[in-house]
Amino acid sequence: MPFREINSKMVEAQVIPGQRMYSQRGAMLAYRGEVSFTPSITGGQGGVMGMIGRRVANEQTPLMEVEGSGTVMFGHGGHHIQVINLQGDTLYVEADRLLAFDGTLQQGTMFMGSQGGVMGMVRGQVTGQGLFTTTLKGHGAVAVMAHGGVIELPITPNRPVHVDPQAYVAHHGDVRNKLSTALGWRDMVGRGSGEAFQLELSGQGAVYVQASEEKL
C-alpha cells in the first residue's frame, strides 16, 4: 500500500478493501471515501510480547487501524516525513517516529542489548530512546517522521557509517550497530553538548539520518 508524498510534511495513502494499515493516533489530516479508524490494542502484529516490550521500554505509541476504501492524508506536528519501502527486510525504528505503515508488515520489538551487547544498552541510554526499539518486517511501505528532513546513507561491508546518536532515525538491512567514544568536531570547535559517542553501523543496508539533534 504505497504512500504518495504530497510535500515534505504530508503523505497520502490509498486504502483498499480487505487491506489494513496502521497510523499514529492524531496523524489523519483528511480523507476521501468510506474509511474507518479504530484504536489498535496490540499495535499491529506484535501481539502480547510486543505489548510487554512496549511497557518495559515505556515506548507505547497509540495506533489506529485504518480500513475501507478511499484515500487518507497523514501528517503530524509539522514533522518531515520519509517514506521507506521494505522488500522483505527489517526496519528498526523508534515507535514515536512511526506515522503510518502497511498492515502486512510484521511488527515486533527488539531488545537493544541484542545488537552490540552492553554497548547496545548504552546506546539506548545515550539517545534517550530506551532499551527497546520497534521492528517492522516484510514487504510494504513505512512513513516515518523526523526533524529537518532525512537523508538515506547506504551501508556496505567495506564502508561502515558513523552517525551522531541524536540524529539517528532508523535503519534496515543486515546491519550491526555499536557505540564508540570519539572526540567530535563540536568538541574541537568549542560547541560540545557533552556527548562523546558515535553510533557505528556496519554490514549491508541503509541508515536514515535527520538534519537535527532534536527528539520528537
C-alpha positions in Angstrom: 0.0 0.0 0.0 2.3 2.8 -1.2 2.4 6.3 0.1 2.3 9.4 -2.2 4.3 12.3 -1.0 2.2 15.5 -1.2 5.0 17.6 0.2 7.8 17.1 2.7 5.4 17.1 5.6 2.3 15.3 4.2 1.7 11.9 2.6 -1.4 10.3 1.0 -2.2 6.6 1.3 -4.6 4.5 -0.9 -6.8 2.4 1.3 -8.0 -0.8 -0.4 -10.9 -3.0 0.8 -9.5 -6.1 2.6 -6.2 -4.5 3.3 -5.4 -2.9 6.7 -2.9 -0.2 7.6 -1.9 1.5 10.8 -1.2 5.1 11.7 -0.3 7.0 14.8 -3.3 8.4 16.5 -3.9 12.0 15.6 -2.0 11.7 12.3 -5.0 11.7 10.0 -5.4 15.1 8.3 -8.1 14.4 5.8 -9.7 11.6 3.8 -11.9 10.7 0.9 -14.2 7.7 0.6 -15.5 5.2 3.1 -12.7 4.9 5.6 -12.9 3.8 9.2 -10.4 4.4 12.0 -10.3 2.1 15.0 -8.0 2.2 18.0 -5.5 -0.7 17.9 -5.0 -2.5 21.2 -2.0 -4.6 20.2 -0.4 -2.0 17.8 -0.1 -4.2 14.8 1.1 -7.8 14.7 3.4 -7.6 17.7 0.9 -9.5 19.9 1.3 -9.9 23.6 5.1 -9.8 23.6 5.1 -6.6 21.6 2.8 -5.0 24.2 5.1 -6.2 27.0 8.1 -4.9 25.2 6.4 -1.5 24.9 5.5 -1.3 28.6 9.0 -2.3 29.7 10.5 0.3 27.3 7.9 3.0 28.2 7.6 3.4 24.4 3.9 2.7 23.9 2.6 4.7 21.0 -1.2 4.6 20.4 -2.0 3.3 16.9 -5.2 3.4 14.7 -6.3 0.6 12.4 -7.3 2.2 9.0 -9.6 0.2 6.8 -12.1 0.7 4.0 -11.9 2.3 0.5 -10.5 5.7 -0.2 -7.5 7.9 0.3 -6.1 9.3 3.6 -3.7 12.2 4.1 -1.3 11.8 7.0 1.0 14.3 8.8 1.8 15.1 12.4 3.3 18.0 14.3 4.7 19.6 11.2 7.5 17.0 11.1 9.2 16.0 7.9 8.2 12.6 6.6 10.3 10.0 4.9 8.7 7.0 3.1 10.7 3.8 3.3 9.9 0.8 1.1 10.8 -2.6 2.5 11.5 -5.6 0.3 11.4 -8.4 2.8 13.9 -7.0 5.2 13.5 -5.5 8.6 13.3 -1.8 9.6 14.5 -0.7 13.0 12.8 2.5 14.1 11.7 4.2 17.3 7.9 3.8 18.0 7.2 7.5 18.3 8.7 8.1 14.8 6.1 5.9 13.1 3.5 7.9 11.2 1.8 5.1 9.2 2.7 1.7 7.8 1.3 -1.2 5.9 -0.7 -3.7 7.9 1.0 -6.5 6.0 4.2 -5.8 7.9 5.0 -7.8 10.9 5.6 -5.6 13.9 7.7 -6.5 17.0 10.2 -5.2 19.5 13.9 -5.8 19.8 16.0 -5.5 23.0 18.8 -3.2 22.0 21.3 -5.1 24.0 21.0 -7.9 21.5 22.7 -5.7 18.9 26.0 -4.8 20.4 25.7 -6.3 23.9 26.3 -3.8 26.7 27.1 -1.0 24.2 23.7 -1.5 22.6 22.1 -0.8 26.0 24.4 2.2 26.5 23.1 3.5 23.2 19.6 3.3 24.4 20.5 5.4 27.5 22.6 7.9 25.5 19.9 8.6 22.9 17.1 8.6 25.4 15.2 6.1 23.3 15.1 3.3 25.8 16.4 -0.2 25.6 13.8 -1.5 23.1 13.2 -0.4 19.5 10.3 -1.3 17.1 10.9 -3.6 14.2 8.8 -3.8 11.0 9.5 -6.8 8.7 8.2 -7.9 5.3 7.1 -6.2 2.1 5.4 -2.9 2.4 5.8 0.8 3.0 6.5 2.8 6.1 6.2 6.6 6.7 8.5 7.8 9.5 8.9 11.3 11.0 12.0 13.4 11.6 13.2 16.9 12.3 14.6 19.0 9.4 14.4 16.3 6.7 16.1 13.0 6.2 19.0 11.6 4.2 19.4 7.9 3.4 23.0 6.7 3.7 24.0 3.3 2.2 25.9 0.9 4.4 28.2 -1.6 2.6 30.6 -4.2 4.1 33.7 -2.1 3.4 32.2 1.3 4.2 30.6 1.5 7.7 28.7 4.7 8.6 29.2 6.7 11.8 26.2 8.7 13.0 25.5 11.1 15.8 23.2 9.1 18.0 20.8 12.1 18.4 20.5 12.4 14.6 19.7 8.7 14.1 16.2 7.9 12.8 16.1 4.3 11.6 18.0 1.6 9.7 17.3 -1.5 7.7 19.1 -4.5 6.3 21.7 -6.8 7.7 23.3 -4.1 9.9 25.2 -4.3 13.2 25.5 -1.3 15.4 27.8 -0.3 18.3 28.7 2.8 20.2 32.2 4.2 20.2 33.7 7.0 22.1 35.2 9.7 19.9 36.1 13.4 20.0 33.6 15.0 17.8 34.0 18.2 15.8 31.7 20.0 18.1 34.1 19.5 21.0 37.0 20.6 18.8 35.4 23.9 18.0 34.1 24.5 21.5 30.4 23.7 20.8 30.3 20.3 22.6 27.0 19.2 24.0 28.6 16.8 26.4 28.1 13.8 24.1 31.2 11.7 23.4 29.7 8.9 21.4 29.3 7.9 17.8 27.0 5.2 16.5 28.8 2.9 14.1 26.7 0.9 11.7 28.3 -1.8 9.6 27.1 -4.6 7.3 24.7 -4.2 4.3 21.8 -1.9 4.3 21.0 1.8 4.9 20.6 4.2 7.7 18.3 7.3 7.8 19.7 10.4 9.4 17.8 13.6 10.3 19.2 17.1 9.9 18.7 17.9 13.6 19.5 16.6 17.0 16.0 17.2 18.3 13.9 14.3 19.5 10.2 14.1 18.6 
